[in-house]
Amino acid sequence: MNSFRTLLKSLVRLLSAEKVKYAILGGIAVSLYGEPRFTDDVDVNILLEKARISAFLNKAKKFGLMPRFAGTGKLAWKTGVIPMLFRKSKVSGRADLIIAENVLEFNAIKRA
């Protein structure tokens, strides 16, 4: 199983367990629906209340996902971006979770 598939499965399990709606973005989505291109991370737009960021980060560890650096929670509050690392068995990767903040993002997640 490739690393992106393993990472995506863990992300989907986490988001489903936390009842967080989402839409896959970036290179992964483009590769599925258009021309394949190189990407080294998974970008996901999510519906998450900022008050839940800390609890979400704690629960993410159970799925092999952890904050990319010590200040990730503060960065997420300020910018709406949650940079994550993934490590499970011998598989590793990166994901950027982007908290939806506007009508376009909300609608995209609703359609996903």
C-alpha positions as CSV (number, residue, x, y, z in Angstrom):
1,M,0.0,0.0,0.0
2,N,1.4,3.4,-0.9
3,S,2.1,6.1,1.6
4,F,-0.6,8.5,0.3
5,R,-3.3,5.8,0.5
6,T,-2.2,4.9,4.1
7,L,-2.2,8.6,5.1
8,L,-5.6,9.3,3.4
9,K,-7.2,6.3,5.2
10,S,-6.0,7.5,8.5
11,L,-7.1,11.1,7.8
12,V,-10.6,9.8,6.7
13,R,-10.8,7.7,9.8
14,L,-9.9,10.6,12.1
15,L,-12.3,13.1,10.4
16,S,-15.1,10.5,10.4
17,A,-14.5,9.7,14.1
18,E,-14.6,13.4,15.0
19,K,-17.6,14.0,12.7
20,V,-15.6,16.6,10.8
21,K,-16.8,17.3,7.2
22,Y,-14.0,17.6,4.7
23,A,-13.0,17.9,1.0
24,I,-9.6,16.7,-0.4
25,L,-7.8,19.5,-2.2
26,G,-4.6,20.1,-4.1
27,G,-2.4,17.7,-6.0
28,I,-4.2,14.6,-4.8
29,A,-7.6,15.9,-6.0
30,V,-6.1,17.2,-9.3
31,S,-4.5,13.8,-9.9
32,L,-7.8,12.0,-9.5
33,Y,-9.9,14.4,-11.6
34,G,-7.3,15.8,-14.0
35,E,-3.7,15.6,-14.9
36,P,-1.5,13.8,-12.4
37,R,1.1,16.0,-10.8
38,F,3.8,15.7,-8.1
39,T,2.7,16.5,-4.6
40,D,4.4,15.6,-1.3
41,D,1.4,16.2,1.0
42,V,-2.3,15.9,1.3
43,D,-4.4,19.1,1.5
44,V,-7.8,18.9,3.2
45,N,-10.4,21.6,3.7
46,I,-12.3,20.9,6.9
47,L,-15.3,22.2,8.9
48,L,-13.9,22.5,12.5
49,E,-14.7,25.0,15.1
50,K,-11.6,26.7,16.3
51,A,-12.6,25.9,19.9
52,R,-12.1,22.2,19.1
53,I,-8.5,22.5,17.7
54,S,-6.7,21.4,20.9
55,A,-9.0,18.4,21.4
56,F,-8.8,17.5,17.7
57,L,-5.0,17.6,17.8
58,N,-4.9,15.3,20.9
59,K,-7.3,12.7,19.2
60,A,-5.3,12.9,15.9
61,K,-2.4,11.1,17.6
62,K,-4.4,7.9,17.9
63,F,-4.6,7.9,14.0
64,G,-0.8,8.4,13.5
65,L,-1.2,12.2,12.9
66,M,0.6,14.8,15.0
67,P,1.2,18.5,14.9
68,R,4.2,19.3,12.6
69,F,5.7,21.6,15.3
70,A,5.1,22.7,18.9
71,G,3.2,25.9,17.9
72,T,0.7,24.2,15.6
73,G,-2.3,24.9,17.8
74,K,-1.6,28.7,17.9
75,L,-0.9,28.8,14.2
76,A,-4.3,27.1,13.6
77,W,-6.1,29.6,15.7
78,K,-4.4,32.5,13.9
79,T,-4.3,31.3,10.2
80,G,-6.8,28.4,10.1
81,V,-4.1,26.0,8.8
82,I,-3.2,22.8,10.8
83,P,0.1,21.4,9.5
84,M,0.4,17.7,10.4
85,L,2.9,14.9,10.2
86,F,1.9,11.3,9.7
87,R,3.8,8.3,11.0
88,K,2.4,4.8,11.1
89,S,4.5,1.6,10.9
90,K,7.1,2.4,8.2
91,V,4.9,5.0,6.4
92,S,5.3,8.7,6.9
93,G,3.8,11.8,5.2
94,R,2.5,15.3,5.7
95,A,-1.0,16.8,5.6
96,D,-2.3,20.4,5.7
97,L,-5.7,20.7,7.2
98,I,-7.3,24.0,6.3
99,I,-10.3,25.2,8.4
100,A,-13.0,26.4,6.1
101,E,-13.7,30.1,6.6
102,N,-15.8,31.3,3.7
103,V,-18.9,30.5,1.6
104,L,-16.8,29.0,-1.3
105,E,-15.0,26.6,1.1
106,F,-18.3,25.7,2.9
107,N,-20.0,24.9,-0.4
108,A,-17.0,22.9,-1.7
109,I,-17.1,20.7,1.4
110,K,-20.9,20.4,1.1
111,R,-20.5,19.1,-2.5
112,A,-17.6,16.8,-1.7
